[in-house]
Amino acid sequence: MASRILPLELIDKAIGSQIWILMRGKTEVVGTLRGFDDYVNLVLDDAVEYFPDPQNVEELVRTELKSEILLNGNQIAVLVPGGAPPGDSLAAKSTPS
């Protein structure tokens, strides 16, 4: 039988690596995971936020967050540790070719 891993153990293994986060709504965040707590509040470095422009849904807004940030765990829908976002994500669409 395969060994089981708990969700917080998986997040713990991702500390120090890049993580892609889908927030509630249409916001995505990519950054380096520095820490977390039991409520999955996350501390990130070198984070970049992506979301659709409210004025023009065809455009994306990319915001580099220059300092360490804290994300509220209640607003996080999906965590993808250790990799870049897939090609159809907002983050990938916003990256210059």
N, C-alpha and C positions, 0 to 999 in steps of 0.2 A: 504494500500500500504506500502511496506517495505521502511524504510528510506534509503537514498542514502549516500554513503560515498565517498569522493573524494580521489584520489590517495595519495596526500600529507598528508591527514589526517590519512590514513592507515599507512604510513611510520612514522608519528609522534607518533602514538600509539605504534610502535615497538621500540622506543628509550629505551635503557637499557636492551633490550632482545637480544637473539641470532637471527641472520639472516643468511640465506643461499642465496648466490648471484651467478647467472650464468652470466659470462662475455661473451662478443662476442668472438668467437673462441671456445676453449675447456677448458677454465679455470673456476674453481669454487673457491669461497672464502666463508669461514664460520667465523663469528666473532660477537662481541657485538656492536650493533649500538649505537654510542654516539651522532651523529648529522647529519644534512643534510641541503642542501639549495634548492632553487627553481629549480636548474638545476639537482637535484638528485645526486650531488656530495656527497659522504658519508664519514663520519669519523667513523672508526672502532677501537676497542681495541681487544686484544687477537685473532687476525685474523690468519687463516691458509689458505694457498693457495694450490690448487691441480691442476695439469695439467699432460697430458701424456708426458712421457719422449721422447724427439725428437729422441734419439738414438734407443729406443726400445719401440714401441707403446704399448706393452703388460705391461710395467711397468708404475707406476705413481710416480710423484715427489710430495712430501709433504713438504711445506716450512712454518715453524712457523715464523710469522712476529712479532717480539718481542716488537715493539713500536706501538704507535698510527699511523694509516695509513689513507690516503685520497685516495678514489677511484673516478676516473673521471666518472661522470654520463653518458657521451657519450659512454663509453665502457660497460655499464651494460645492459644486455638483460632482465633478470628476477630477481625479488626480492621475497624471500619467508620468511616473518617474523615469528618469534616465534616458530621455530621448527627445528628439525634435518633434514638433507637431506634424501631423500628416499633411499632404499637399492640399487638401480641401479645407483646412482650417483657416480662420481669420489671420492667425499669426503667419502662416505660410504665404497667404495671398498678399500680405502687406510687405513682405521682405523683398527688397529690390533684387532683380535678376542679375 
